Amino acid sequence: MTKYSHRYNVILDNMDMKEYRLRPISTIMYIQDAFARYCASKKVAAYDLFSENLIWVVGEFNIEFVDILPFWSEEIEVSLWISEVTKLKIYVDYEVTYKNKPFSKGNSCWFLLNDTTKRPVRTDDVASKFEICDDFSLGEHKKFVLETEKDKIGEINHKNNLSDINFNDHVNNKSYLNIADATMDKEFKKAHFLKSLYIRFNKETFLGDILNCSTYTTDESNIYVHKVTKNGMNICDIQSAWEKSLKNNCSIVEYDLSVKLD
């Protein structure tokens, strides 16, 4: 088997409060969980590598939303596979579906770090546990170039708290997305939907660190660059692309819920 799949139900914490659908940025957490499960099935999960002083870290996420997002409690399926391996990088491509239709697809780039030196190590031994499936969900992996930022339209400071911290004792990837999302105008988000996200993680941060996130317009309409920094040091780069919402989206009143609730 070259592809791994796992099914989930959209839970309350991961839905938006406008249409009761899955929040786009929460999709990433299901993808990361599925990858962790895939690694566990190959005995290279985080806890398997602990004795070797190795940790998994994600360097990049590229995700597109290609169809209407699932409603609360609906079942979704994450399918992912190892699409490319280099000396220091493992690329994971994925597709997320519900009702047998894909609503999200993309790729991510992972590293193995020495937990003491925090430097990348060769992927050979771990990568050999997986089969390679050269199926690219967004085309061949190429270096992503951020749009040039222009005018600053939003800015917040955030102090990392316990809810931001993951099992590696550094800030969870989703927290950076939540911080960036908080800089966007509420009325703009009501009138638009998120079409794609690119995230590049540059450095880790920890409990108590104070982060600044600034959001900028670009030359491209409805494409924004979000810069997360700590004491002027670049921590995370995010680019979001938006489209105007369609007026004829499914009504939450008329929605035919597949899952029958007791």
C-alpha positions in Angstrom: 0.0 0.0 0.0 1.5 3.3 -1.0 -1.2 5.6 0.3 -2.5 5.9 3.8 -6.1 6.9 4.7 -7.9 7.7 7.9 -11.4 8.9 8.6 -12.6 11.6 11.0 -15.7 13.4 12.0 -15.7 17.2 12.1 -15.8 18.1 15.8 -17.3 21.2 17.4 -13.9 22.8 18.2 -13.0 22.8 14.5 -16.0 24.4 13.0 -16.7 28.0 12.2 -19.6 29.9 13.7 -21.0 31.3 10.5 -22.0 28.2 8.6 -21.2 25.4 11.0 -18.6 24.1 8.6 -15.0 23.0 9.1 -12.6 25.9 9.6 -10.1 25.8 6.7 -7.1 26.1 9.0 -8.4 23.2 11.1 -8.0 21.0 8.1 -4.3 21.0 8.6 -4.6 19.4 12.1 -6.5 16.4 10.6 -3.7 16.1 8.0 -1.0 16.2 10.6 -2.8 13.7 12.8 -3.1 11.3 9.8 0.6 11.6 9.0 1.4 10.9 12.7 -0.8 7.7 12.4 0.9 6.7 9.2 4.3 7.1 10.9 3.1 5.1 13.9 2.1 2.3 11.5 5.7 2.2 10.3 7.1 2.5 13.8 8.7 5.9 13.1 6.2 8.0 15.1 7.6 10.7 17.5 7.7 8.4 20.4 9.5 5.7 18.3 12.3 8.2 17.4 12.7 9.5 21.0 15.3 7.0 21.9 17.3 8.0 18.8 17.2 11.7 19.9 15.2 12.6 16.7 12.1 14.7 16.3 9.8 15.3 13.3 9.3 18.9 12.3 7.3 20.3 9.4 9.0 23.0 7.3 6.2 23.9 4.8 2.5 23.4 4.2 0.8 24.1 0.9 -3.0 23.7 0.9 -5.8 24.5 -1.5 -9.5 24.4 -0.9 -11.3 23.1 -4.0 -14.9 22.5 -2.9 -17.4 23.4 -0.2 -16.2 22.5 3.3 -17.9 19.7 5.3 -20.6 20.5 7.8 -20.2 19.8 11.5 -20.2 16.1 12.4 -19.7 15.0 8.8 -17.2 12.3 8.1 -14.1 13.3 6.2 -11.2 11.1 4.9 -7.6 12.1 4.7 -5.5 10.3 2.2 -1.7 11.0 2.1 1.4 9.5 0.8 5.2 10.0 0.6 5.7 11.6 -2.8 9.4 12.5 -2.8 12.4 12.0 -0.6 15.7 13.9 -0.7 18.8 13.7 1.5 17.2 16.0 4.2 13.5 16.3 3.2 10.4 14.1 3.1 7.5 15.4 1.0 4.0 14.3 1.9 1.1 15.0 -0.5 -2.5 14.6 0.5 -6.1 14.9 -0.4 -9.1 15.4 1.9 -12.6 14.3 0.9 -16.1 14.1 2.1 -19.1 12.5 0.3 -16.5 11.0 -2.0 -15.5 14.5 -3.3 -12.1 16.2 -2.6 -12.5 19.5 -0.8 -8.8 20.1 0.0 -5.5 19.0 -1.4 -1.8 20.0 -1.1 1.6 19.0 0.1 4.0 19.4 3.0 7.7 19.1 3.6 9.1 17.4 6.7 12.5 17.2 8.3 14.1 15.0 11.0 16.0 17.0 13.6 18.6 16.0 16.1 16.8 17.1 19.3 20.0 18.3 20.9 21.6 20.3 18.1 18.3 21.1 16.4 20.0 20.5 13.0 18.5 18.3 10.2 19.8 14.8 9.8 19.6 12.5 6.8 16.3 10.9 6.1 17.6 7.6 4.7 16.7 5.2 7.6 13.3 6.6 8.3 12.4 7.1 4.6 13.2 3.5 3.9 10.2 2.5 6.0 7.8 4.0 3.5 6.9 3.3 -0.1 7.2 6.2 -2.5 4.2 7.2 -4.6 5.1 9.7 -7.2 1.7 11.3 -7.4 1.8 15.1 -6.9 -1.4 16.6 -5.7 -0.4 20.2 -6.8 2.2 19.3 -9.4 6.0 18.9 -8.9 7.5 20.3 -5.7 9.0 23.7 -6.5 10.4 26.5 -4.3 7.5 28.7 -3.3 8.1 32.5 -3.7 6.0 34.8 -1.5 4.4 37.8 -3.1 6.0 41.1 -2.2 4.3 42.8 0.8 3.0 46.3 0.3 0.7 48.0 2.8 0.2 46.8 6.4 -3.5 46.2 7.1 -3.3 44.4 10.4 -1.1 43.7 13.4 -1.3 41.9 16.7 1.0 40.8 19.5 0.5 37.4 21.1 2.1 35.9 24.2 2.4 32.1 23.8 0.4 30.3 26.4 -0.1 26.7 27.4 -2.8 26.1 24.8 -0.3 27.0 22.1 2.3 24.3 23.2 2.5 20.8 21.7 4.2 17.6 22.9 7.6 18.8 21.7 7.3 21.8 24.1 7.2 24.3 21.3 4.4 26.2 19.7 1.8 24.3 17.7 1.6 25.0 14.0 -2.0 25.8 14.2 -1.3 28.7 16.6 0.6 30.6 14.0 -2.4 30.3 11.7 -4.8 31.5 14.4 -2.6 34.5 15.1 -2.5 35.4 11.4 -6.2 34.9 11.0 -6.8 37.3 13.9 -5.2 40.2 11.9 -7.8 39.9 9.1 -10.8 42.2 9.0 -14.0 40.4 10.2 -16.2 41.9 7.5 -13.7 40.8 4.8 -13.8 37.2 6.1 -17.6 37.2 6.1 -17.7 38.2 2.5 -14.8 35.9 1.3 -13.7 32.3 1.7 -10.1 31.0 2.0 -8.9 29.6 -1.3 -5.3 28.6 -0.4 -2.6 28.8 2.2 1.1 28.5 2.1 3.0 28.3 5.4 6.8 28.2 5.9 8.0 27.5 9.4 11.5 29.1 10.0 12.1 28.8 13.7 10.4 27.3 16.8 9.0 29.4 19.7 8.2 28.5 23.2 5.9 29.2 26.2 6.0 32.9 27.2 7.5 34.1 23.9 5.9 37.3 22.6 5.1 37.1 18.8 4.2 39.9 16.5 2.1 39.1 13.4 1.8 41.8 10.6 -0.4 41.3 7.6 0.2 43.0 4.3 -1.5 43.5 1.0 0.3 42.5 -2.3 0.1 43.4 -5.9 -2.3 40.5 -6.4 -6.0 41.1 -5.4 -7.1 39.2 -2.3 -3.6 37.7 -1.7 -2.0 38.6 1.6 1.3 38.0 3.3 1.5 37.4 7.0 4.8 37.8 8.8 5.2 36.3 12.3 8.3 37.5 14.2 9.9 37.4 17.6 12.2 40.3 18.6 12.5 41.1 14.9 13.5 37.5 14.0 11.5 35.8 11.3 9.6 32.9 12.8 6.9 32.0 10.2 5.8 33.2 6.7 2.2 32.7 5.6 0.5 33.6 2.3 -3.3 33.4 2.1 -5.5 33.7 -1.0 -9.2 34.5 -0.8 -12.2 34.6 -3.1 -15.5 36.3 -2.8 -18.1 34.1 -1.3 -20.9 32.7 -3.5 -24.4 33.8 -2.5 -25.9 30.4 -3.2 -24.0 28.3 -0.7 -25.9 25.5 1.0 -28.1 26.8 3.7 -27.5 25.4 7.2 -31.3 25.0 7.5 -31.7 23.1 4.3 -28.5 21.0 4.7 -29.1 17.3 4.4 -26.9 16.0 7.3 -25.5 12.6 6.4 -24.9 11.6 10.0 -28.1 11.0 11.9 -27.9 12.3 15.4 -29.6 10.7 18.4 
